[in-house]
Amino acid sequence: MAGNRPKKSADPVTQPALADFKVGVDNVIFSVDTAQNRLLALLVMRQEEPFLGQWCLPGTLVRQGESLEDAAYRILAEKIRVKNLYLEQLYTFGEPGRDPRESPDSYGVRYLSVSYFALVRFEDAELIANGVSGIAWYPLEQAPQLAFDHNQILKYGYQRLRNKLEYSPVAFEVLPDVFTLNDLYQLYTTVLGENFSDYSNFRSRLLKLGFLHDTGIKVSRGAGRPASLYRFDANAFTPFKDKPLVFI
């Protein structure tokens, strides 16, 4: 009987094709010019389409057999010479359509950006202009419209930098081996703004934590009283490493 015939199964739901990815690395490289109280970001001008002649973050596509971190260090080495450097992975940006080279059909190549952020000493950083018509430090508040979604990456990197300063010793990665507390305070105020803490509270809190070593050496700068030189004691900081420490 017709009523006993097995029902035909419904057509399987068509699944989207798997994406074919190219992976790039984009570096948000910050530096602090404490002499002029400026937080700077390194930008380069694109030499090819898309966005020919437009400013962007230093970046590269990852090569065969190359790790993400190696690619990040490679692009750093191609753009800047510096001794003291702090680098860490930031975030992966992969929204469809973030790169105009992506094809609108489901079989097109997608472009992912694994971003890193770096903090370098401004005084020691030497920019490399080989083969680049434009490379410059831009004050963060004066950053132009960047290629791709790099303004978003830059904003995300700035927020990460602010957070790192609040709970980690990242500042000591880029300070000289010995420094005054005012040097340290100037770095913090440049990144976080002048109203984050007054100097006396900042000084008192950090000295109580016990990982700044007074070298016993004083330095004179201008007409003020000589200032003590301190050194960051990594061993003394070890007990704080996995605690929710707040510096400020």
Secondary structure, 3 states (H helix, E strand, C coil): CHHHCCCCCCCCCCCCCCCEEEEEEEEEEEEEECCCCEEEEEEEECCCCCCCCCEECCEEECCCCCCHHHHHHHHHHHHEECCCEEEEEEEEECCCCCCCCCCCCCCCEEEEEEEEEEEEECCCCEECCCCCCCEEEEEHHHCCCCCCCHHHHHHHHHHHHHHHHHHCCCHHHHCCCCECHHHHHHHHHHHHCCCCCCHHHHHHHHHHHCCEEEEEEEECCCCCCCEEEEEECHHHHHHHCCCCCCCC
